[in-house]
């Protein structure tokens, strides 16, 4: 497995590459992770695909130095640079968790170039008003920054919401795990702020998936309470060619078992 840096304006993106397949697969990781999280997936797919996995801004070894948010136009340009670097005209996408939000943004602009879309426990299928408030409004962002360095009121609210039944145990543990140290809270703040413009238009995405006949596979964990399978069921409304698969797992799905499922679906059902 080889690694590389892709220069972009004042920044540079870190990526890993493996395989010699005749199709290109671009992989996008989840929050707080990196391209390395695809290590269990790539060996199973490297004969079928040329696989490229990238570290997103504020993650891994990518250096984001643009002095502003990571915009959709930046994302589109980076994808086109990968195509040029690897010598492909088209590509497929695999995206996990946060990467799903980015993948849907890519669909908005580059659907005509996409062969296949694989979304694994994807973020971006549900509109989160809290996320929008703290990332797109001045007062919300100031409040978010205050909570990052003064968390006590927020943590007390979290406990109250759990007692009132507004948060289930899994979501409570997930949020607490993301916010229980200043370093973790700062990561959430920095990532959400940097990615604040990555808000995909779901209806547009569905219409483009239909227009360009893009086979779409959604994979969820049955016991995932953070991004539950119901979100996939709602997204797959019959307006485009898609399939939903459920693994007997929680949210963490990037395993060799997932790779085998993907290979089977491509071979048998051309998804």
Secondary structure, DSSP 8 states (H G I E B T S, - for coil): -EEEEEEETTEEEEEEEE---SEEEEEE--TT--GGGGHHHHHHHTTTEEEEEE--TTSTT-B--SSS---HHHHHHHHHHHHHHHT-S-EEEEEETHHHHHHHHHHHHHGGGEEEEEEES-TTSS--HHHHHHHHSHHHHHHHHHHHH--HHHHHHHHHHHHTTSS-HHHHHHHHHHHSSHHHHHHHHHHHHHTTT----HHHHHHHHHHTT-EEEEEEETT-SSS-HHHHHHH--SSS-EEEEEESS-S---SHHHHHHHHHHHHHH--
